[in-house]
């Protein structure tokens, strides 16, 4: 190979990743530890709540809430303000690690059909696809839970959650648009958006003392 041809070949190796596709920096940079850009919790508009959904909120008692037993559901995993999450993007799967209670979600990119025999769980079953550089995730098989802390915005086992993860690689801002459809508790979709920026810290070990959340130190 002459020197000119060798230089061209080396240049292509630099420009193209090993698997032969064009570079996608927004996807590549999504692998990182992210934290909410603004404190607080998500407060979606739930004005379309059904009587059944309102009854669940009216009956809420934080003393019997599963969060007291260190159990987090899908919605409140995403709501917790000060704890980061880590995205690990691979070819066939995106893994989401939440520092809060060591919660793990797996988003399968090589599947299109939800299994019939998968049992409901706190984080459900998630299938993802790429829409350009936006990661679109659909989650089903959820146990009943809450979108927000303190008994706000419940969802039933019929809920289907859709998330759109979009990264601005120049501003290093990750925007996640979420929609929950739940015919049992809402007459229409419930939507909200959360913005994340890179975390200054890694995912740390988390120690949950049963019954400690929301407890009153003064009794």
N, C-alpha and C positions, 0 to 999 in steps of 0.2 A: 504494500500500500504506500502510495506516495505521501509526502509530507502534507500536502493540501487536503487529500482525502482523509488522512488520519486526524487532522485538525477539525474537519467537519464532523467526523464521527464522534470525537470527544465532546464537541459542542452540543450535539444532540443528546448525549448522555447527561450533560449538565442540565439541559432544558426540560427533558422528559423524565418522569419518575420511572422506577424499575418496571412497573406493570404496563408501560407503553401508552398511557393516556396523558392528556394535557394536564398541567398542574392545576390544582384547585385550592388555592391558598386559604379561602374561607373555610373549607372543610377541614383542611389540615390543622389550622389554628384553633378549631373548635375544641381540640383535645387540650384541656387546661382545667384549672380549678377556678370556679366562678363564684362570686358573691353578689348579693343584691346591691344595686347602685344606690338605692334609697331604703332607709330603714322602715320598720312598720310591717304590716301584713296586707295581703291582698283583700280587697273589699269589692267583689263583683256585684253588679246590679242584679238583685234577685227579686225585683218587683213582680216578676212573672211566676212567683212561687205558687204552687197549688195548695189547696187546703190540707192535703196529706203532708206536704213538705212543711207547712206552717205548724202542723200538729207535732212534728218531730222536733222542731226548734222550741216550741212551747214546753215540751217535755224534757228538754236537755237539763242534765244535772252534772256539773263538772266533777263532782265527787265520784260518780260512777263512770266517768269517761275513760276509755281505754288508754288515753294518753297518760293517765295516772299510773298505768301499769307498763309504761315505756313502750307502748304500741302506737305506731304512727301509720295513718292511712295515706293513700296516694295524694289527696288534696293538700293535707297539712304538711306533708313532707316538702311540698313546693312552696308553702307559705312561710315556713319558719325563717325569720328575718336575718339573724346574725350568723347563721351557720352556712358554710359554703357547700357547693356540690362540685364534683369532678366529672367531666365528660371524657370518655376514652373512645375515640372513633376508630373502628377497624373496618375491614372490607365487608364483613357479613354481620357485624353486630356493633351497636353502640352501648357501652356500659355507663350507667349513671350511678355514681357513689355519693350518697348524702352523708355528711358528717353526723347529722342528727340521728342518733340511735343506730348508726352503722347501716342505714337502709341501702339496699342495692336494687337497681332496676336493670333489666336487660331488654334492649330494643333490637328485635331481630330484623335484619335488612334482607335476608334471603328467604323470607316467607311472605305469602300473600293471603293465606287463609288461617283463621283462628281455629285452634284445635277444639273439638267437641267435648273432650274428656278432661280438659285442664281445670283444676279446681279453682274457685274464686279465692283471691288473696288480697292483702292490704295494698299491694302495688299492681295487681292485675297482670294481664298479659299484653305486651306491647309489640306491635309490628311497625316498622318504619320504612320510609322511602325517601329518596332525594328528589326535590323539586328544584332543579338548578342546584344552588348551593344551600338551599333551605332544607333542613331535616324535618319531615312531617311524620309525626308519631300518632298512631291510634292505639288506645288502651281499652280493653274490655276485661271481663271476668273480675270485676272489682267487688270486694265486699262493701256493704254500705259504710259510708264514712262522711267526712266533712271537708268542704273546700277551705274553710277558715277555722281559726281557733275559737274557743269559747262558744261552741254551739251555733255558729252562723253558717248558713248555706250547706245543708246536708245533701247527700246524693244517695240514691238507692242502688241495689244490685243491678238495676237495669241501665245504669249510667254508661255512657260511652264518652271517653275523653279524647280530644284531639289537641296536639301541641305542634307549633311551628317554631323551630329554632333557627334564627337567622343571625349570622355574625357579620358585623361590619369590620373587616380586617384592618382598615386604616385607623378607625376610632377605637378599636378593641372593645366594642360594645355588643353584647349578646342579647338579643330581644327574643322573648318567648311569649307567643300568643297562644292562649289556652281557651278551649271551648268545651263545655260539658253539655251534652244533651241527655235529658233524663225525663221521660214521659210521665213517670210516677210523681215527681216532685216539682216539675217546672213545665209551663205551657210552651216554652220556647228555649232556645239555647242560652246558656250562661257563659259570658266571655269576660276575660280579663287579660292584661298584659303585664309582664314583669321584665325589668331590664337588669342585666348583670354586667359586671366588669371583672377583670382578672383579680383574683384574690392575692393579697400579699402573703398569705400563709398557706401551708399545705392542709390536707385533711388530717385532723388530729384524732386520737382515740377519744371515744365518747363514753362517759359513765353516767348511766341513768339510775337514780335511786327511786325505786317504786314508790309512788304516792307523793313525790316531791314537787311535781309540776303544779304551779298555781297555789301551793299551800301557803297558809298565813303563818309566818314565824311567830306572831304574837298570840297564836291560838285562836 
